[in-house]
Every structure is written in structure tokens, then in C-alpha cells.
């Protein structure tokens, strides 16, 4: 995907995505579609996300369509993908 760097993903998210890619390529592709939306249209992605308050600040949570309960957790300042995992 254009416009993103290694720093666009936390170490945790990078490890999670590697594991998902090896286990479930369809889920991996669906997650990458959401990541692309976050990087190319962050305002739209933010409007579709819910917010979680953490001790480090606000983290946004965006559902992966058709792949419930998987969510992409991200921060909007860069934007940056922080984590990807099943979450209610």
C-alpha cells in the first residue's frame, strides 16, 4: 500500500498481522483493506470507528467487515495501526 511506512504499524500489530497472514489469508486481506482506508482516508475511518480511552490516550477501534469480531485498533495522530485482534 502506498504512503505507509514500517512506523505506520506498531511492533505488536506487525506480529499479529504476520500470524494472521500465515493462518488466514482472507482475513489478512480484509484487515489490509481496513488499514488502507485508515491510511488513505483517516477522517472517514475515524467517523466509522469507536474510541477507547487508555492511559496512553485515545485509541480508535474499527471493525473488519465480514470478519467479526476482528477489530483494527489505531491512533489518528500519525495514523498508526496499534493492534489487530478479535474484540467484542
Secondary structure, 3 states (H helix, E strand, C coil): CCCCCHHHECHHHHHHHHHHHHHCHHHHHHHHHHHHHHHHCHHHHHHHCEEEEECCEEEEEEECCCCCCEEEEEECCCCEEEEEEECC
